[in-house]
Amino acid sequence: MSTQQYTSISTLSKEIVQNIENKDGNKNLIPTGFQYLDAEFGGLSLGELVVIGGRPAMGKSQFVINLVSNICDREPILFFSFDLTPTTLTSRILSNRTGIAVDKLIRNQLIDSDVNLIKLAVKQLENSKLFVSDIGVANVNQTVEIIKEHVELHRTKIVVIDYLQLLGMGKYNSGREAEIGHICRVLKMCAKELNICIVLLSQLSRAVEVRGSSKKPQLSDLRDSGSIEQIADKVWLLYRPEYYMIDELDDDEFTSTDCILMVIVAKNKNGKIGVSYFKRDISFTSFLSIQRPGDTFTFNVKRLLDLENPFKKDTDDDTVPF
């Protein structure tokens, strides 16, 4: 007979009261390190499937790399990149942490100060809990087996998959939409069974491009959507209006869209929906969470990690570049 797979409501409710009295908060909640996204909509929760969707050039991969960089010093993360090579992904992590444009890093067009920054970032990553999978075949069943093994070995809390449309089931003859739905169910059950958070990137359909003046994405734009929006616990849709040559937001202040990223929280099972705003740096290496799109502020991109990752241990001031 299998081990016990049920718990009484009495025990569960007492655990909640104990956590409240001990001021432990929600142990299943993992902050993203994005200040206002966490405050308004909550972070990542164990047992959940979180879908991050966007059209090409919206910054999906770089946004999730920024998120992973915020978290990997304190929580174990496994990253499946079926889109980027492990070397390119690592270059983007270093780019995020240093503010150096990734194309300069990849082409080795660096000055001495850049090299010093990269060496410092590499030193910081020595204690990182981020692992990059170099699996060659994007098969969901094989992916789940790797996840289970990694959770057992490293107590992994977060798994990132970039991206959904590159995953397959092998032989599946019921159509692509049904296959995508089945993949999402497999990943959701995996997240729940292992009590981890799976962050799944997804393309959006071209319907966004042919929409009227506003190109804001919506749940129905999830490509091969089928059951994606039904199965996911959270859906975040990325939108950069400046990409569509929209110069002003549709707010009362007609705020400039320059470098603005909108994360549209289109689904949130245990919280509210709405929009969280971000400002990207010029080199497109990092995103800073802001309260309102019209906020004025200045920041040094080379110090962005300190702003976004308050959990990082203090470093000797003499070794930190400004």
C-alpha positions in Angstrom: 0.0 0.0 0.0 1.3 3.5 -0.8 2.3 6.0 1.8 -0.4 8.2 3.3 -1.5 10.8 0.8 -4.1 12.7 2.8 -4.1 15.1 5.7 -7.0 16.1 7.9 -8.4 19.6 7.7 -7.9 20.0 11.4 -4.1 19.5 11.0 -3.9 21.8 8.0 -5.8 24.6 9.8 -3.7 24.3 12.9 -0.6 24.7 10.8 -1.9 27.9 9.4 -2.7 29.3 12.9 0.8 28.2 14.1 2.4 30.1 11.2 0.3 33.2 11.9 1.3 33.1 15.6 4.9 32.5 14.8 4.8 35.3 12.3 6.3 32.9 9.8 4.1 34.1 6.9 3.4 31.9 4.0 6.2 29.4 3.7 5.0 28.5 0.2 5.6 32.0 -1.1 8.9 32.9 -2.8 9.4 36.7 -3.5 10.5 37.5 -7.0 12.7 40.4 -5.9 10.6 42.8 -8.0 9.3 45.1 -5.2 6.0 46.3 -6.5 5.1 43.1 -8.3 5.5 41.2 -5.0 3.6 43.8 -3.0 0.7 44.1 -5.3 0.3 40.6 -6.8 2.4 38.3 -4.6 5.4 36.4 -5.7 5.8 32.8 -6.8 4.1 30.1 -4.9 5.1 26.4 -4.4 2.7 24.0 -6.2 1.8 26.5 -8.9 2.2 26.7 -12.7 3.0 30.3 -13.7 2.8 31.1 -17.4 4.7 34.2 -18.7 3.5 35.1 -22.2 4.6 37.6 -24.8 5.2 38.3 -28.4 8.7 38.2 -29.9 10.8 41.2 -28.8 8.8 41.8 -25.6 11.7 40.6 -23.5 10.3 37.3 -22.1 13.7 35.5 -21.8 15.5 38.6 -20.4 12.7 39.3 -17.9 12.7 35.7 -16.6 16.6 35.8 -16.5 16.3 38.9 -14.4 13.8 37.1 -12.1 16.0 34.1 -11.8 19.0 36.3 -11.0 17.1 37.9 -8.2 16.2 34.6 -6.6 19.1 32.1 -7.3 21.3 33.3 -4.4 18.7 32.1 -1.9 16.6 29.4 -3.6 17.5 26.4 -5.8 16.4 26.9 -9.4 16.6 24.6 -12.5 16.4 26.3 -15.9 15.5 24.5 -19.1 16.4 26.7 -22.0 15.2 25.0 -25.3 15.7 28.4 -27.0 19.1 29.7 -25.8 22.2 27.6 -25.5 23.6 27.3 -21.9 26.5 29.6 -22.8 24.2 32.3 -24.2 22.0 32.0 -21.1 25.0 32.4 -18.8 26.1 35.4 -20.8 22.7 37.0 -20.2 22.9 36.3 -16.5 26.3 38.0 -16.4 24.9 40.8 -18.5 22.1 41.3 -16.1 24.4 41.4 -13.1 26.9 43.8 -14.6 24.8 46.1 -16.9 27.1 45.2 -19.8 25.2 44.7 -23.1 25.1 41.0 -23.9 26.2 41.4 -27.5 29.4 43.1 -26.2 30.0 40.2 -23.9 29.4 37.6 -26.5 31.6 39.3 -29.1 34.3 39.9 -26.4 34.2 43.7 -27.1 35.2 44.5 -23.6 37.4 47.1 -21.8 39.3 46.3 -18.6 36.6 47.7 -16.3 34.0 45.5 -18.0 36.2 42.4 -17.5 36.6 43.3 -13.8 32.8 43.6 -13.4 32.3 40.2 -15.1 34.9 38.6 -12.8 33.1 40.1 -9.8 29.7 38.7 -11.0 31.3 35.3 -11.6 32.6 35.4 -8.0 29.1 36.3 -6.8 27.7 33.3 -8.7 30.0 30.8 -6.9 27.4 30.2 -4.3 24.4 30.5 -6.6 21.8 27.7 -6.6 21.0 28.1 -10.3 21.4 25.0 -12.5 21.0 25.0 -16.3 19.8 21.9 -18.1 21.5 21.1 -21.4 18.9 18.4 -22.4 18.9 18.1 -26.2 15.4 16.8 -26.7 12.4 18.9 -25.7 10.2 16.1 -24.5 7.9 16.9 -21.6 8.1 13.4 -20.1 11.9 13.4 -20.1 11.8 16.9 -18.7 9.6 15.8 -15.8 12.0 13.0 -15.0 14.9 15.4 -14.8 12.9 17.7 -12.6 12.1 14.9 -10.2 15.7 13.8 -10.0 16.9 17.4 -9.5 14.4 18.1 -6.7 15.6 15.0 -4.9 19.2 15.9 -5.2 19.1 19.7 -4.8 15.7 20.4 -3.1 14.8 22.5 -6.1 12.1 25.1 -5.5 11.7 26.7 -8.9 11.8 25.3 -12.4 11.9 27.6 -15.5 11.1 26.3 -18.9 11.8 28.5 -21.9 9.5 27.8 -23.7 6.2 25.9 -24.0 5.9 25.8 -27.8 9.2 24.0 -28.1 8.0 21.2 -25.9 6.5 18.0 -27.3 5.0 14.7 -26.2 6.7 12.4 -28.7 4.0 10.5 -30.6 0.8 12.5 -30.0 -1.9 12.3 -32.7 -4.7 14.5 -31.3 -3.6 17.8 -32.7 -1.2 20.5 -31.4 -3.7 22.3 -29.3 -4.7 19.1 -27.4 -1.0 18.3 -27.1 -0.2 21.7 -25.5 -3.1 21.3 -23.1 -1.8 17.9 -22.1 1.7 19.2 -21.6 0.4 22.0 -19.3 -1.6 19.4 -17.3 1.6 17.2 -16.9 3.6 20.2 -15.7 0.9 21.4 -13.3 0.6 18.0 -11.7 4.4 17.9 -11.5 4.4 21.2 -9.7 1.7 20.1 -7.3 3.2 16.6 -6.6 6.7 17.9 -5.9 5.5 21.2 -4.2 7.6 23.4 -6.5 6.9 26.4 -8.7 7.1 25.8 -12.5 7.5 29.0 -14.5 6.6 28.3 -18.1 7.3 30.8 -20.9 4.9 30.9 -23.8 4.6 32.6 -27.2 1.4 34.6 -28.0 -0.5 34.4 -31.2 -0.2 36.9 -34.0 -3.7 38.2 -33.1 -1.9 40.8 -31.0 -0.3 42.3 -34.1 -3.6 42.8 -36.1 -5.5 44.3 -33.2 -6.5 47.9 -33.3 -4.5 50.8 -31.9 -3.8 49.0 -28.6 -1.7 45.9 -28.8 -2.2 44.9 -25.2 -2.2 41.1 -25.0 -5.0 39.1 -23.3 -5.5 35.5 -22.2 -7.0 34.4 -25.5 -3.8 35.4 -27.2 -1.9 32.5 -25.7 -0.6 30.5 -28.7 -2.3 27.1 -29.1 -4.0 28.2 -25.9 -6.6 25.5 -25.5 -6.4 24.9 -21.8 -3.4 27.0 -20.9 -5.3 29.8 -19.2 -7.5 27.2 -17.4 -4.7 25.1 -16.0 -2.2 27.9 -15.1 -2.4 29.3 -11.6 -0.9 32.7 -12.7 -0.6 34.2 -16.2 1.7 37.2 -16.7 1.6 38.8 -20.1 4.5 41.1 -21.2 3.8 44.2 -23.2 6.2 47.0 -24.4 4.1 49.7 -26.1 7.1 51.5 -27.5 7.8 48.5 -29.7 4.6 49.2 -31.5 5.6 52.9 -31.8 3.0 53.9 -29.2 4.5 57.0 -27.6 2.1 57.5 -24.7 0.3 55.3 -22.3 -3.5 55.6 -22.1 -3.4 57.1 -18.6 -4.5 60.6 -17.4 -0.9 61.9 -17.6 -0.2 60.5 -21.1 3.0 59.1 -19.7 5.9 58.4 -22.1 6.3 54.7 -23.0 10.1 55.1 -23.3 11.7 51.9 -21.8 8.5 50.9 -20.1 7.5 47.2 -19.7 4.0 46.3 -18.5 3.5 43.0 -16.9 -0.2 42.3 -17.2 -1.3 39.9 -14.4 -4.2 38.4 -16.4 -4.8 35.5 -14.1 -4.0 35.1 -10.4 -5.9 32.3 -8.6 -5.1 33.5 -5.1 -4.9 37.3 -5.7 -6.0 40.2 -7.8 -5.3 41.0 -11.4 -3.9 44.2 -12.9 -0.7 45.7 -14.2 2.8 45.9 -12.7 5.2 48.4 -14.3 8.9 48.1 -15.0 11.6 50.3 -16.4 14.4 48.6 -18.5 17.9 49.9 -18.8 19.3 51.2 -22.1 21.3 48.0 -22.8 18.2 45.8 -22.2 20.0 43.9 -19.5 17.8 44.6 -16.5 14.2 45.5 -15.4 13.5 47.7 -12.4 10.1 47.4 -10.7 8.4 50.8 -10.3 5.2 51.8 -8.7 3.8 54.0 -11.4 4.9 54.4 -15.1 5.5 58.2 -14.5 7.8 57.7 -11.6 11.1 59.6 -12.0 14.2 58.0 -10.7 17.8 57.4 -11.6 19.8 54.3 -11.1 23.2 52.9 -12.0 22.6 49.6 -14.0 25.7 48.2 -12.4 24.0 48.5 -9.0 20.7 47.1 -10.2 21.3 43.7 -8.5 21.5 45.5 -5.1 18.2 47.3 -5.8 16.3 44.2 -6.9 17.8 41.6 -4.6 17.6 42.8 -1.0 18.3 39.2 0.2 21.9 39.3 -1.1 24.5 39.4 1.6 26.3 42.7 2.1 29.6 43.0 0.3 32.7 45.1 1.2 32.0 48.5 -0.2 35.5 48.7 -1.7 34.7 45.7 -4.0 31.4 47.0 -5.3 31.4 49.0 -8.5 29.3 52.2 -8.8 
